[in-house]
């Protein structure tokens, strides 16, 4: 059986941060915490110039929140703590001084879309359709919404949120600005990411840090905002509607 893990590998000046879980790369609290810690660790490495964020497997980038953990939540504090895990990963990506390239090789759902949106540059395969399914189980994409809306705009973010049963294909995601490029195969995707990472690694690191800081201007309030959003989701996950919906996944 595939195991859950987070690893950080170094290739010259490029960091490669990989996460993987058996449930289509759905993310429990422990993996979210490890991701946050590894992003901070990479950001402190003086020899690194760029960070690639990727997941294991071929056809699913990230299925979002771990339903097993959602089902187990018993009170508001536990709920807020779980959703704060996604907030902390997004905030770590935001504050990391390294440009982060997301490699989206397959489907991204819920929190997976949020992680892709929080990257500074995102490349994908044609299999990388996206979906914000949270309303179907009685919660909402509230924690990841600032990152998603920042990247694709209010109209597209609203469309995905309310049409929560629909997958949007990779071409649509590219047209909205989530993906910079879409490739026909994972092999082509990996070649493009390697070239891009090596190019960025050749730039003046102080200039890339300043560029990232400039592009994230206006998000200084996010720590408080995402904590507030985590509280909203933490309350909703305890609703009777959501509990009934989650029973079908138990």
LINNOR-V81131 format. One record per residue. PHI is phi in radians with two decimals (* if undefined). D_CENTER is the distance of its C-alpha to the mean C-alpha in Angstrom with 2 decimals. Layout:
# LINNOR-V81131
phi=<PHI,PHI>
d_center=<D_CENTER,D_CENTER>
This chain:
# LINNOR-V81131
phi=<*,-1.08,-1.71,-1.54,-2.84,-2.31,-2.34,-2.14,-1.95,-2.06,-2.20,1.02,-1.75,-1.92,-1.64,-2.12,-1.78,-2.09,-2.15,-2.74,-2.43,-1.14,-1.59,0.97,1.06,-1.16,-1.97,-1.43,-1.01,-1.10,-1.28,-1.05,-1.12,-1.12,-1.05,-0.99,-1.12,-1.20,-1.12,-1.12,-1.06,-1.08,-1.12,-1.63,-1.42,-1.17,-1.45,-1.61,-2.03,-2.75,-2.21,-1.74,-1.92,-2.50,-2.20,-1.38,1.48,-1.83,-2.02,-2.31,-1.30,-2.88,-1.55,1.53,-1.21,-1.27,-1.14,-1.04,-1.33,-1.03,-1.09,-1.44,-1.14,-1.94,-2.60,-1.10,-1.09,-1.09,-1.11,-1.08,-1.05,-1.11,-1.21,-1.12,-1.04,-1.17,-1.04,-1.20,-1.17,-1.07,-1.16,-1.16,-1.11,-1.10,-1.54,-1.06,-1.24,-1.48,-1.07,-1.94,-1.80,-1.61,-1.83,-1.84,-1.50,-2.72,-1.00,-2.20,-2.20,0.93,-1.00,-1.13,-1.15,-1.08,-1.17,-1.07,-1.22,-1.39,-1.26,-1.43,-2.66,-2.32,-2.05,-2.48,-1.66,-1.16,-1.50,-1.53,-1.28,-2.26,-2.74,-1.92,-1.67,-1.02,-1.11,-1.18,-1.95,1.60,-1.97,-2.68,-1.43,-1.28,-1.19,-1.51,-0.95,-1.03,-1.21,-1.18,-1.15,-1.01,-1.53,-2.00,1.61,-1.13,-1.08,-1.18,-1.12,-1.12,-1.04,-1.14,-1.12,-1.44,-1.60,-1.28,-1.62,-1.70,-1.57,-1.88,-1.29,-1.10,-1.13,-1.10,-1.08,-1.18,-1.11,-1.47,1.76,-1.23,-1.78,-1.35,-2.52,-2.19,-2.03,-1.32,-2.53,-1.15,-1.09,-1.13,-1.03,-1.15,-1.14,-1.14,-1.15,-1.07,-1.10,-1.10,-1.07,-1.15,-1.11,-1.09,-1.13,-1.50,-1.43,-1.11,-1.06,-1.18,-1.20,-1.19,-1.10,-1.16,-1.07,-1.10,-1.04,-1.15,-1.20,-1.67,-1.04,1.70,-1.91,-1.07,-1.50,-1.04,-0.94,-1.21,-1.10,-1.22,-1.13,-1.07,-1.15,-1.12,-1.16,-1.05,-1.15,-1.09,-1.31,-1.12,-1.16,-1.63,-1.16,-1.08,-0.99,-1.20,-1.06,-1.16,-1.11,-1.25,-1.02,-1.23,-1.75,-1.22>
d_center=<24.06,20.70,19.77,16.63,15.91,14.00,15.99,16.46,19.01,20.90,22.56,24.79,22.75,19.40,17.02,15.11,12.51,12.19,11.06,12.93,14.32,17.21,15.85,13.84,11.17,10.81,10.01,13.13,13.82,15.29,12.40,10.09,13.16,13.66,10.32,11.24,14.73,14.20,12.38,15.42,17.72,16.79,17.26,20.71,21.89,24.46,24.62,21.02,20.48,17.02,13.96,12.39,9.11,9.81,10.44,13.94,15.95,16.76,15.73,12.50,9.14,7.73,9.97,8.15,10.56,13.51,16.43,18.88,17.81,17.71,21.21,22.45,21.75,25.26,25.20,23.45,22.89,21.09,18.98,18.08,17.41,14.94,12.87,13.34,11.35,8.01,9.90,10.94,7.81,7.06,10.82,11.10,9.16,11.42,14.46,14.28,17.26,16.11,14.65,11.29,11.23,8.44,10.51,9.72,12.91,12.82,11.81,8.44,9.27,8.54,5.63,4.27,5.39,4.21,1.21,4.33,6.40,6.30,7.60,11.36,12.10,10.63,13.02,13.22,15.97,17.99,16.67,13.11,13.86,11.54,12.43,12.12,14.54,14.73,18.17,19.66,19.65,20.71,17.76,15.51,12.01,13.46,11.12,8.27,11.27,12.13,9.12,9.53,13.27,13.45,12.22,14.08,16.67,18.10,19.90,17.18,14.82,17.93,18.87,15.77,16.00,19.69,19.87,17.62,19.30,18.75,16.61,16.45,17.12,15.69,18.66,17.94,14.35,16.09,18.81,16.63,15.17,11.55,12.89,15.67,17.34,17.45,19.53,21.85,21.11,18.74,21.61,21.70,17.96,18.42,21.52,19.97,17.15,19.94,22.10,19.62,18.70,22.44,23.31,21.06,22.43,25.89,25.50,26.79,24.11,25.41,25.01,21.35,20.69,22.66,20.96,17.50,19.19,20.85,17.91,16.17,19.55,19.75,16.76,19.05,19.24,15.59,16.32,18.94,17.27,14.16,16.72,18.77,16.08,15.43,19.22,19.37,17.03,18.91,22.11,21.24,20.19,23.82,25.40,27.85,26.09,22.85,24.90,26.85,23.90,22.31,25.74,25.37,22.45,24.42>
